[in-house]
Amino acid sequence: MGSSLPSLVFTQGDPAGIGPELLLRLAHRRSPAYRPLFVAERAACEAVAATAGGLDGLRFVPISSVDELPPTLGSEDDTVLVLDPVDRPRSVSLGASGPADAAAALACLDLGASLVERGLADALITLPVSKASIALSERSDFRGHTDYLAQRAGRARYGRDYLMAFVAPRLKVALLTVHQPLRDALEAITTDSTLEALFCLHQHGAQRIALAGLNPHAGEGGLLGSEEQEVLLPAVDAARERGVDVVGPLPADSLFARAQAGGFDWVLALYHDQGLIAVKTVAPAAATNWTLGLPYLRTSVDHGTAFDIAGRGLADPTSLEAVVATTLELLAERRRET
């Protein structure tokens, strides 16, 4: 890229949400530690600039083609490059997502991913999309960034080749199942899927993994449920035979506090809320969503589109700044390992 600084590509998320405002506020607090490129709609950026205060002096320059990129991403002043894959006049109604917003969110995501895949940037940072808006307007099978990007990268299926993970201060949590109704998630928790997830964590350098139990008190020896003995323990035994450093299943009500205190490096939670309640309680607005298993580094904030405050100038970039800091740390670790 012509620069020793890491280059980061940011995608806007749903243009009617707080993603575009977070990007512009991040740019206004310009950091010299990396070079940014925003993949976002000019229409969304203009809508934010017209409604949000505190962005004085910020100048964004829309470009419509990768061919217009300079030798290094970003610049030394307050000019921000905005690569617009939509590049057509339209109005964005901040706070209300519609079909055009869903299409723009996917267009930005696809372009951002392609830039990293082609080696034009070091990492991809995504802002929140509306799963419902995309599923209704674009792709009925859309369940979120993680599965979408994994499918795009040719990963076989959830659990074997990729995992949704969260990095918070003193706590790292991966999820076995993610965006499924709880009844479906319970059916997806099998010995094979658990073993695949444990091995995926192991392949990405995880040590001292703790597997959460499913039932209260991890089944209390079978008194409160048999899944621990019949489903989870066989996966743990098989993982250990393959060299995975794992213990469990352990009672989930105390497990996350033990991990935060240093007892474990990673926790494998079995379903979405089991893991995310702990992460968001420990580190509200400070955790990083990290997709393990992609051929490139992809991270994201751990919150949603916040349509209720979009367009009111209230979006706080602190969470995004935390993601950037974690992303730079992960990139530095990868460089040390190579």
Secondary structure, DSSP 4 states (H G I P E B T S, - for coil): ---SS-EEEEE---TTTTHHHHHHHHHHT--TT-EEEEE--HHHHHHHHHH--S-TT-EEEEE--GGG--SSSS-SSSEEEEE-SS-S-----TT---HHHHHHHHHHHHHHHHHHHTTSSSEEEE----HHHHHHHT-TT---HHHHHHHHTT--STTTS-EEEEEETTEEEEESS-SS-HHHHHHH--HHHHHHHHHHHHHTT--SEEEEPSSGGGGGGGTT-SHIIIIIHHHHHHHHHTT--EEEEE-HHHHHHHHHTTS-SEEEESSHHHHHHHHHHHSTTT-EEEEETSSSEEEEESS---TTTTTTT---THHHHHHHHHHHHHHHHHHHH-
